[in-house]
């Protein structure tokens, strides 16, 4: 969506600059600029409506995913605190195989 927004903004700015450099009186230039801006708005409205529909459709799925992730995080946190402060995955903290380099190497 960010790329599309950048393209649209670029088209609008490019069109405005092109109109400003055209040899016309100010009143005619403003009228043309306003007319073209209205055209761009009319062309972009269906795209924006479609994007909003995608967002509205995806929102419940994203919210369910977030809720599941929060519940899982709470279970892991609870499991870790119930085990006496150990790690949630059951391994021993601070011991390693010695095969991985230490941070800063």
SENUDREN-90478 format. One line per 2 residues: number of its first residue (from 0); for each residue x, y, z of N, C-alpha, C, O, CB. Coordinates in pm, whole numbers, plus 50000, padded with zeros to 5 digits. Glycine has a CB too. Layout:
% residues N
NUM	X Y Z X Y Z X Y Z X Y Z X Y Z ~ ... $
***
This chain:
% residues 105
0	50083 49881 50000 50000 50000 50000 50087 50125 50000 50049 50225 49939 49906 50000 50120 ~ 50204 50122 50067 50292 50238 50071 50347 50271 49934 50361 50389 49901 50406 50213 50167 $
2	50380 50170 49854 50432 50192 49720 50326 50259 49633 50355 50354 49561 50477 50059 49656 ~ 50204 50208 49640 50094 50264 49561 50069 50409 49599 50046 50493 49512 49966 50181 49580 $
4	50074 50437 49726 50053 50575 49772 50163 50666 49718 50136 50779 49679 50051 50580 49927 ~ 50287 50617 49715 50397 50696 49662 50381 50723 49513 50409 50833 49466 50528 50626 49687 $
6	50335 50622 49440 50312 50640 49296 50203 50745 49274 50218 50832 49188 50272 50506 49230 ~ 50095 50736 49349 49986 50832 49333 50033 50974 49366 50004 51069 49293 49866 50794 49422 $
8	50104 50986 49476 50155 51119 49514 50250 51172 49406 50247 51290 49374 50226 51114 49651 ~ 50334 51085 49351 50425 51127 49245 50351 51174 49122 50390 51273 49059 50517 51013 49209 $
10	50243 51103 49087 50163 51144 48971 50100 51280 48995 50099 51365 48905 50055 51040 48940 ~ 50048 51301 49112 49982 51428 49143 50083 51542 49140 50058 51646 49080 49913 51422 49280 $
12	50197 51522 49205 50298 51627 49210 50354 51653 49071 50372 51769 49032 50412 51588 49306 ~ 50381 51547 48996 50432 51564 48859 50333 51638 48771 50372 51725 48693 50464 51429 48797 $
14	50206 51603 48782 50104 51673 48704 50093 51819 48743 50079 51906 48657 49969 51606 48722 ~ 50100 51847 48871 50092 51986 48917 50211 52066 48867 50195 52180 48823 50084 51992 49070 $
16	50331 52009 48875 50450 52080 48827 50441 52105 48677 50475 52213 48629 50578 52001 48861 ~ 50395 52004 48603 50380 52021 48458 50282 52133 48425 50305 52213 48334 50334 51889 48393 $
18	50173 52137 48500 50075 52243 48475 50129 52381 48511 50100 52480 48444 49947 52216 48554 ~ 50209 52386 48617 50263 52515 48660 50362 52572 48559 50377 52693 48549 50329 52501 48795 $
20	50429 52486 48486 50525 52533 48387 50463 52554 48249 50532 52598 48157 50639 52435 48376 ~ 50338 52524 48234 50269 52545 48107 50239 52695 48091 50209 52763 48190 50136 52460 48099 $
22	50248 52746 47969 50225 52891 47949 50076 52925 47944 50019 52941 47836 50294 52937 47819 ~ 50014 52936 48060 49872 52972 48070 49857 53076 48180 49942 53085 48269 49782 52847 48098 $
24	49751 53154 48175 49725 53247 48286 49692 53170 48414 49649 53055 48410 49608 53342 48249 ~ 49713 53234 48527 49693 53171 48658 49554 53116 48679 49539 53006 48733 49723 53269 48765 $
26	49451 53189 48637 49314 53144 48656 49289 53015 48578 49229 52921 48630 49215 53254 48612 ~ 49335 53011 48453 49318 52889 48372 49398 52773 48432 49352 52659 48433 49363 52915 48227 $
28	49517 52804 48480 49602 52701 48539 49536 52639 48662 49535 52517 48678 49739 52760 48575 ~ 49482 52723 48748 49415 52673 48869 49293 52589 48834 49267 52487 48898 49374 52789 48960 $
30	49220 52632 48734 49102 52556 48691 49143 52420 48636 49081 52318 48668 49022 52634 48585 ~ 49247 52417 48553 49297 52289 48499 49349 52199 48609 49321 52079 48611 49407 52314 48395 $
32	49424 52257 48702 49479 52179 48812 49368 52119 48898 49375 52003 48938 49571 52266 48899 ~ 49266 52198 48925 49153 52150 49004 49079 52038 48930 49040 51938 48991 49056 52265 49035 $
34	49061 52056 48800 48991 51954 48720 49070 51823 48717 49014 51715 48733 48968 52006 48576 ~ 49198 51833 48697 49281 51711 48693 49288 51644 48830 49289 51521 48839 49422 51743 48645 $
36	49293 51722 48934 49293 51664 49068 49163 51589 49094 49164 51481 49153 49314 51774 49174 ~ 49052 51645 49051 48924 51576 49064 48922 51446 48985 48867 51346 49030 48809 51668 49017 $
38	48984 51447 48865 48992 51326 48785 49073 51218 48857 49034 51101 48861 49054 51356 48649 ~ 49186 51258 48912 49271 51162 48983 49198 51106 49104 49203 50986 49131 49405 51228 49027 $
40	49130 51192 49176 49052 51145 49291 48947 51043 49248 48928 50940 49313 48984 51263 49363 ~ 48879 51073 49137 48777 50982 49087 48835 50848 49044 48773 50744 49063 48704 51045 48971 $
42	48955 50850 48987 49020 50726 48945 49074 50648 49064 49075 50525 49062 49132 50756 48847 ~ 49118 50717 49166 49179 50650 49281 49076 50600 49382 49106 50509 49460 49275 50744 49349 $
44	48959 50656 49383 48859 50616 49483 48827 50466 49479 48820 50404 49585 48732 50695 49463 ~ 48807 50405 49361 48782 50260 49361 48900 50180 49418 48880 50080 49486 48751 50213 49219 $
46	49022 50225 49389 49140 50156 49441 49144 50168 49593 49172 50070 49663 49270 50213 49378 ~ 49117 50287 49643 49117 50307 49789 49005 50228 49856 49024 50172 49964 49102 50457 49822 $
48	48889 50222 49792 48778 50143 49847 48813 49995 49851 48782 49926 49948 48651 50165 49763 ~ 48879 49947 49745 48919 49807 49743 49023 49779 49852 49015 49676 49919 48976 49770 49604 $
50	49119 49868 49869 49220 49851 49972 49156 49850 50111 49194 49772 50197 49327 49962 49963 ~ 49058 49938 50132 48989 49941 50261 48913 49812 50284 48908 49762 50396 48892 50061 50267 $
52	48854 49756 50178 48785 49628 50190 48880 49516 50229 48845 49430 50309 48716 49593 50060 ~ 49001 49517 50171 49101 49416 50207 49140 49430 50354 49152 49331 50426 49227 49428 50117 $
54	49160 49553 50398 49196 49577 50538 49084 49531 50630 49109 49465 50730 49226 49726 50562 ~ 48960 49566 50596 48845 49526 50678 48829 49375 50683 48789 49320 50786 48718 49590 50625 $
56	48859 49307 50572 48849 49161 50567 48959 49095 50650 48935 48996 50718 48855 49113 50423 ~ 49078 49151 50643 49193 49091 50711 49195 49121 50860 49255 49046 50937 49322 49139 50648 $
58	49132 49228 50902 49139 49271 51042 49098 49161 51143 49171 49138 51239 49050 49392 51062 ~ 48984 49093 51123 48948 48988 51222 49052 48876 51228 49079 48824 51337 48811 48929 51188 $
60	49109 48839 51115 49210 48733 51115 49335 48778 51190 49393 48701 51266 49246 48693 50970 ~ 49375 48900 51168 49493 48953 51237 49466 48962 51387 49553 48927 51468 49532 49092 51181 $
62	49348 49008 51424 49314 49018 51566 49313 48881 51633 49358 48866 51746 49179 49087 51583 ~ 49260 48778 51562 49262 48643 51617 49405 48594 51634 49438 48531 51735 49184 48546 51527 $
64	49491 48622 51536 49631 48582 51546 49701 48649 51662 49779 48585 51734 49704 48614 51417 ~ 49674 48776 51681 49734 48848 51794 49684 48790 51925 49763 48771 52017 49702 48998 51786 $
66	49557 48763 51935 49501 48706 52057 49563 48570 52088 49597 48543 52203 49349 48693 52044 ~ 49577 48485 51986 49639 48354 52007 49784 48369 52052 49829 48297 52141 49633 48270 51880 $
68	49857 48462 51992 49997 48483 52029 50007 48534 52173 50097 48493 52247 50064 48583 51933 ~ 49916 48622 52214 49917 48672 52351 49886 48559 52449 49950 48549 52554 49815 48786 52368 $
70	49789 48475 52416 49756 48363 52504 49873 48267 52517 49903 48219 52626 49632 48289 52452 ~ 49938 48240 52404 50053 48149 52407 50166 48210 52488 50233 48139 52564 50100 48117 52264 $
72	50190 48339 52474 50294 48406 52551 50262 48400 52701 50352 48380 52783 50310 48552 52505 ~ 50135 48416 52736 50096 48409 52877 50118 48268 52931 50164 48251 53044 49949 48451 52895 $
74	50084 48165 52850 50106 48027 52894 50254 47998 52915 50293 47935 53013 50047 47929 52793 ~ 50335 48045 52822 50479 48022 52834 50534 48095 52956 50616 48040 53030 50553 48068 52707 $
76	50490 48218 52977 50536 48295 53093 50493 48227 53222 50572 48218 53316 50482 48438 53087 ~ 50368 48180 53227 50318 48113 53346 50394 47984 53371 50429 47952 53485 50169 48085 53333 $
78	50420 47909 53264 50494 47784 53277 50634 47812 53332 50686 47736 53414 50503 47711 53142 ~ 50696 47921 53284 50830 47956 53331 50829 47997 53477 50921 47961 53551 50887 48068 53248 $
80	50729 48071 53521 50724 48115 53661 50684 48000 53753 50724 47998 53869 50627 48232 53677 ~ 50606 47904 53702 50567 47789 53783 50684 47693 53806 50684 47618 53903 50453 47715 53718 $
82	50783 47695 53718 50894 47602 53731 51005 47657 53818 51114 47600 53821 50947 47567 53595 ~ 50982 47764 53886 51080 47816 53979 51178 47912 53917 51291 47926 53966 51155 47704 54040 $
84	51140 47977 53812 51226 48079 53754 51319 48027 53648 51405 48101 53601 51305 48143 53860 ~ 51304 47903 53608 51387 47848 53501 51343 47901 53367 51257 47988 53358 51383 47696 53502 $
86	51403 47848 53264 51366 47893 53130 51239 47823 53086 51207 47714 53133 51480 47867 53029 ~ 51166 47885 52996 51038 47833 52951 51054 47709 52864 50960 47630 52853 50963 47939 52876 $
88	51169 47691 52803 51186 47577 52715 51249 47458 52785 51265 47353 52723 51269 47615 52597 ~ 51283 47472 52908 51332 47359 52987 51481 47338 52980 51532 47245 53043 51265 47236 52943 $
90	51553 47419 52907 51698 47406 52899 51764 47475 53015 51699 47545 53093 51750 47461 52768 ~ 51894 47457 53026 51966 47524 53134 52026 47651 53079 52087 47651 52972 52076 47432 53195 $
92	52009 47758 53150 52056 47888 53105 52206 47899 53129 52258 47854 53231 51981 48002 53176 ~ 52274 47960 53034 52416 47989 53053 52509 47877 53013 52631 47897 53018 52439 48023 53195 $
94	52462 47763 52974 52552 47657 52932 52536 47636 52784 52425 47646 52731 52525 47526 53009 ~ 52643 47607 52718 52638 47588 52575 52733 47478 52535 52806 47424 52619 52670 47718 52501 $
96	52733 47445 52407 52818 47337 52359 52958 47387 52332 53051 47307 52317 52759 47276 52233 ~ 52976 47517 52326 53108 47573 52299 53135 47585 52150 53243 47630 52112 53215 47486 52363 $
98	53041 47547 52065 53065 47551 51921 53033 47689 51862 53086 47724 51757 52982 47443 51852 ~ 52949 47764 51924 52912 47895 51872 53004 48001 51930 53041 47993 52047 52766 47927 51905 $
100	53042 48100 51850 53128 48206 51903 53052 48291 52004 52930 48306 51995 53181 48294 51790 ~ 53125 48344 52096 53061 48430 52196 53034 48564 52134 53099 48600 52035 53148 48445 52323 $
102	52939 48641 52188 52909 48774 52133 53032 48862 52136 53109 48861 52232 52794 48840 52211 ~ 53049 48938 52032 53161 49029 52026 53283 48971 51960 53385 49039 51949 53196 49073 52162 $
104	53277 48845 51914 53392 48786 51849 53385 48809 51701 53474 48766 51627 53401 48639 51879 $
***
